[in-house]
Amino acid sequence: MATIQNERGAMLVAAIILLFFVSLFLFTLVSWHDSLQRSYDSLETYYENETKKTMNRDE
């Protein structure tokens, strides 16, 4: 437990900086995934509408 105690607070500062970078990375990853999912959803909607048009045209 002697290594955890630090009177200058360097471990606390390092932990806060690490937390910031990990949070930033996770936020970026989630934002990228959300953007990608929205792109796939819009493509799905487009192709559904085109399929409906094609099916209605054949009748």
Chimera marker file (.cmm) of the C-alpha trace (Angstrom):
<marker_set name="trace">
<marker id="1" x="0.000" y="0.000" z="0.000" r="1" g="1" b="0" radius="0.5"/>
<marker id="2" x="2.991" y="2.303" z="0.221" r="1" g="1" b="0" radius="0.5"/>
<marker id="3" x="3.052" y="2.822" z="-3.551" r="1" g="1" b="0" radius="0.5"/>
<marker id="4" x="-0.558" y="4.023" z="-3.626" r="1" g="1" b="0" radius="0.5"/>
<marker id="5" x="0.163" y="6.918" z="-1.265" r="1" g="1" b="0" radius="0.5"/>
<marker id="6" x="1.540" y="9.904" z="-3.087" r="1" g="1" b="0" radius="0.5"/>
<marker id="7" x="1.611" y="13.292" z="-1.399" r="1" g="1" b="0" radius="0.5"/>
<marker id="8" x="1.882" y="15.233" z="-4.656" r="1" g="1" b="0" radius="0.5"/>
<marker id="9" x="-1.185" y="13.603" z="-6.202" r="1" g="1" b="0" radius="0.5"/>
<marker id="10" x="0.542" y="12.380" z="-9.342" r="1" g="1" b="0" radius="0.5"/>
<marker id="11" x="-1.417" y="9.129" z="-9.327" r="1" g="1" b="0" radius="0.5"/>
<marker id="12" x="-4.711" y="11.038" z="-9.132" r="1" g="1" b="0" radius="0.5"/>
<marker id="13" x="-3.737" y="13.278" z="-12.039" r="1" g="1" b="0" radius="0.5"/>
<marker id="14" x="-2.595" y="10.282" z="-14.094" r="1" g="1" b="0" radius="0.5"/>
<marker id="15" x="-5.842" y="8.455" z="-13.326" r="1" g="1" b="0" radius="0.5"/>
<marker id="16" x="-7.939" y="11.460" z="-14.357" r="1" g="1" b="0" radius="0.5"/>
<marker id="17" x="-5.991" y="11.852" z="-17.607" r="1" g="1" b="0" radius="0.5"/>
<marker id="18" x="-6.339" y="8.141" z="-18.346" r="1" g="1" b="0" radius="0.5"/>
<marker id="19" x="-10.062" y="8.311" z="-17.605" r="1" g="1" b="0" radius="0.5"/>
<marker id="20" x="-10.394" y="11.262" z="-19.983" r="1" g="1" b="0" radius="0.5"/>
<marker id="21" x="-8.670" y="9.458" z="-22.855" r="1" g="1" b="0" radius="0.5"/>
<marker id="22" x="-10.554" y="6.207" z="-22.310" r="1" g="1" b="0" radius="0.5"/>
<marker id="23" x="-13.858" y="8.096" z="-22.175" r="1" g="1" b="0" radius="0.5"/>
<marker id="24" x="-12.962" y="10.017" z="-25.324" r="1" g="1" b="0" radius="0.5"/>
<marker id="25" x="-12.078" y="6.772" z="-27.117" r="1" g="1" b="0" radius="0.5"/>
<marker id="26" x="-15.332" y="5.107" z="-26.067" r="1" g="1" b="0" radius="0.5"/>
<marker id="27" x="-17.383" y="8.156" z="-27.068" r="1" g="1" b="0" radius="0.5"/>
<marker id="28" x="-15.685" y="8.182" z="-30.487" r="1" g="1" b="0" radius="0.5"/>
<marker id="29" x="-16.310" y="4.466" z="-30.942" r="1" g="1" b="0" radius="0.5"/>
<marker id="30" x="-19.992" y="4.752" z="-30.012" r="1" g="1" b="0" radius="0.5"/>
<marker id="31" x="-20.458" y="7.798" z="-32.269" r="1" g="1" b="0" radius="0.5"/>
<marker id="32" x="-18.838" y="5.982" z="-35.191" r="1" g="1" b="0" radius="0.5"/>
<marker id="33" x="-21.052" y="2.943" z="-34.645" r="1" g="1" b="0" radius="0.5"/>
<marker id="34" x="-24.169" y="5.098" z="-34.435" r="1" g="1" b="0" radius="0.5"/>
<marker id="35" x="-23.268" y="6.899" z="-37.657" r="1" g="1" b="0" radius="0.5"/>
<marker id="36" x="-22.625" y="3.610" z="-39.424" r="1" g="1" b="0" radius="0.5"/>
<marker id="37" x="-25.917" y="2.188" z="-38.179" r="1" g="1" b="0" radius="0.5"/>
<marker id="38" x="-27.809" y="5.257" z="-39.447" r="1" g="1" b="0" radius="0.5"/>
<marker id="39" x="-26.201" y="4.775" z="-42.862" r="1" g="1" b="0" radius="0.5"/>
<marker id="40" x="-27.298" y="1.145" z="-42.956" r="1" g="1" b="0" radius="0.5"/>
<marker id="41" x="-30.810" y="2.100" z="-41.878" r="1" g="1" b="0" radius="0.5"/>
<marker id="42" x="-31.113" y="4.679" z="-44.636" r="1" g="1" b="0" radius="0.5"/>
<marker id="43" x="-29.867" y="2.164" z="-47.212" r="1" g="1" b="0" radius="0.5"/>
<marker id="44" x="-32.383" y="-0.364" z="-45.943" r="1" g="1" b="0" radius="0.5"/>
<marker id="45" x="-35.212" y="2.160" z="-46.260" r="1" g="1" b="0" radius="0.5"/>
<marker id="46" x="-34.113" y="3.093" z="-49.779" r="1" g="1" b="0" radius="0.5"/>
<marker id="47" x="-33.995" y="-0.514" z="-50.951" r="1" g="1" b="0" radius="0.5"/>
<marker id="48" x="-37.334" y="-1.320" z="-49.311" r="1" g="1" b="0" radius="0.5"/>
<marker id="49" x="-38.953" y="1.557" z="-51.179" r="1" g="1" b="0" radius="0.5"/>
<marker id="50" x="-37.343" y="0.514" z="-54.462" r="1" g="1" b="0" radius="0.5"/>
<marker id="51" x="-38.523" y="-3.062" z="-53.940" r="1" g="1" b="0" radius="0.5"/>
<marker id="52" x="-42.064" y="-1.870" z="-53.305" r="1" g="1" b="0" radius="0.5"/>
<marker id="53" x="-41.971" y="0.235" z="-56.474" r="1" g="1" b="0" radius="0.5"/>
<marker id="54" x="-40.715" y="-2.732" z="-58.477" r="1" g="1" b="0" radius="0.5"/>
<marker id="55" x="-43.344" y="-5.071" z="-57.059" r="1" g="1" b="0" radius="0.5"/>
<marker id="56" x="-46.149" y="-2.574" z="-57.731" r="1" g="1" b="0" radius="0.5"/>
<marker id="57" x="-44.937" y="-1.993" z="-61.288" r="1" g="1" b="0" radius="0.5"/>
<marker id="58" x="-45.239" y="-5.699" z="-62.104" r="1" g="1" b="0" radius="0.5"/>
<marker id="59" x="-48.932" y="-5.866" z="-61.209" r="1" g="1" b="0" radius="0.5"/>
<link id1="1" id2="2" r="1" g="1" b="0" radius="0.2"/>
<link id1="2" id2="3" r="1" g="1" b="0" radius="0.2"/>
<link id1="3" id2="4" r="1" g="1" b="0" radius="0.2"/>
<link id1="4" id2="5" r="1" g="1" b="0" radius="0.2"/>
<link id1="5" id2="6" r="1" g="1" b="0" radius="0.2"/>
<link id1="6" id2="7" r="1" g="1" b="0" radius="0.2"/>
<link id1="7" id2="8" r="1" g="1" b="0" radius="0.2"/>
<link id1="8" id2="9" r="1" g="1" b="0" radius="0.2"/>
<link id1="9" id2="10" r="1" g="1" b="0" radius="0.2"/>
<link id1="10" id2="11" r="1" g="1" b="0" radius="0.2"/>
<link id1="11" id2="12" r="1" g="1" b="0" radius="0.2"/>
<link id1="12" id2="13" r="1" g="1" b="0" radius="0.2"/>
<link id1="13" id2="14" r="1" g="1" b="0" radius="0.2"/>
<link id1="14" id2="15" r="1" g="1" b="0" radius="0.2"/>
<link id1="15" id2="16" r="1" g="1" b="0" radius="0.2"/>
<link id1="16" id2="17" r="1" g="1" b="0" radius="0.2"/>
<link id1="17" id2="18" r="1" g="1" b="0" radius="0.2"/>
<link id1="18" id2="19" r="1" g="1" b="0" radius="0.2"/>
<link id1="19" id2="20" r="1" g="1" b="0" radius="0.2"/>
<link id1="20" id2="21" r="1" g="1" b="0" radius="0.2"/>
<link id1="21" id2="22" r="1" g="1" b="0" radius="0.2"/>
<link id1="22" id2="23" r="1" g="1" b="0" radius="0.2"/>
<link id1="23" id2="24" r="1" g="1" b="0" radius="0.2"/>
<link id1="24" id2="25" r="1" g="1" b="0" radius="0.2"/>
<link id1="25" id2="26" r="1" g="1" b="0" radius="0.2"/>
<link id1="26" id2="27" r="1" g="1" b="0" radius="0.2"/>
<link id1="27" id2="28" r="1" g="1" b="0" radius="0.2"/>
<link id1="28" id2="29" r="1" g="1" b="0" radius="0.2"/>
<link id1="29" id2="30" r="1" g="1" b="0" radius="0.2"/>
<link id1="30" id2="31" r="1" g="1" b="0" radius="0.2"/>
<link id1="31" id2="32" r="1" g="1" b="0" radius="0.2"/>
<link id1="32" id2="33" r="1" g="1" b="0" radius="0.2"/>
<link id1="33" id2="34" r="1" g="1" b="0" radius="0.2"/>
<link id1="34" id2="35" r="1" g="1" b="0" radius="0.2"/>
<link id1="35" id2="36" r="1" g="1" b="0" radius="0.2"/>
<link id1="36" id2="37" r="1" g="1" b="0" radius="0.2"/>
<link id1="37" id2="38" r="1" g="1" b="0" radius="0.2"/>
<link id1="38" id2="39" r="1" g="1" b="0" radius="0.2"/>
<link id1="39" id2="40" r="1" g="1" b="0" radius="0.2"/>
<link id1="40" id2="41" r="1" g="1" b="0" radius="0.2"/>
<link id1="41" id2="42" r="1" g="1" b="0" radius="0.2"/>
<link id1="42" id2="43" r="1" g="1" b="0" radius="0.2"/>
<link id1="43" id2="44" r="1" g="1" b="0" radius="0.2"/>
<link id1="44" id2="45" r="1" g="1" b="0" radius="0.2"/>
<link id1="45" id2="46" r="1" g="1" b="0" radius="0.2"/>
<link id1="46" id2="47" r="1" g="1" b="0" radius="0.2"/>
<link id1="47" id2="48" r="1" g="1" b="0" radius="0.2"/>
<link id1="48" id2="49" r="1" g="1" b="0" radius="0.2"/>
<link id1="49" id2="50" r="1" g="1" b="0" radius="0.2"/>
<link id1="50" id2="51" r="1" g="1" b="0" radius="0.2"/>
<link id1="51" id2="52" r="1" g="1" b="0" radius="0.2"/>
<link id1="52" id2="53" r="1" g="1" b="0" radius="0.2"/>
<link id1="53" id2="54" r="1" g="1" b="0" radius="0.2"/>
<link id1="54" id2="55" r="1" g="1" b="0" radius="0.2"/>
<link id1="55" id2="56" r="1" g="1" b="0" radius="0.2"/>
<link id1="56" id2="57" r="1" g="1" b="0" radius="0.2"/>
<link id1="57" id2="58" r="1" g="1" b="0" radius="0.2"/>
<link id1="58" id2="59" r="1" g="1" b="0" radius="0.2"/>
</marker_set>
